[in-house]
């Protein structure tokens, strides 16, 4: 994940390690039960359902904090570290906090854990690190976070500065491609395809594999809008599996999947 060095804040976690919850500042906990609509036929929590959990936890956090910020959010990238997957009917907790900021964006870290039982603690299963850009609801232009945001979330970020740059390569010209039709249900109140739907494309690719990733990253290059005709492309580079959603030559989104034991960032 591309981020600038911390400035006066905690160091980034080592590769494969989960970042710790903040010692100071706001930490919000949400709870979910994994339902039948959220899992594969084998009972594993799907990535698109996980993306909805993450977005809902962020929305619940802001509502609980009483924040009325004058902008909305557009996800830029998400990176997942995965130790295990929640299963059907499992109760999970999501601990979420602001872990860094930029001039017009903020980083949110969310840890998904199994709920503690009567005689055993919960286990941290997945950690998501997402960068969200603050945009005006009228024209979608990036705007400064403002004083109110920093009053709510500055303490947990501890001055750590992050970048919103993207790093995935473009697809090779010979990458296999197939149509990936859009549905009316894919669009949300922002008028474009919801960020969770891009992870459904990842699930389509995983369905043909015999392994699950230990790391997964998704970068959002351009919103998918009505009238787009996405193609789903796949390819390999530097030991990782890539998927791309493209509208003609225009990249809309890309994902990088790394198998357990593979080298990589």
Beta strands, then each sheet from edge to edge (+ up, - down):
strand 1: 28-33
strand 2: 72-82
strand 3: 91-101
strand 4: 105-114
strand 5: 124-135
strand 6: 176-179
strand 7: 213-220
strand 8: 231-237
strand 9: 240-247
strand 10: 250-259
sheet 1: 1+ 3- 4+ 5- 2+ 7- 10+ 9- 8+ 6-
end
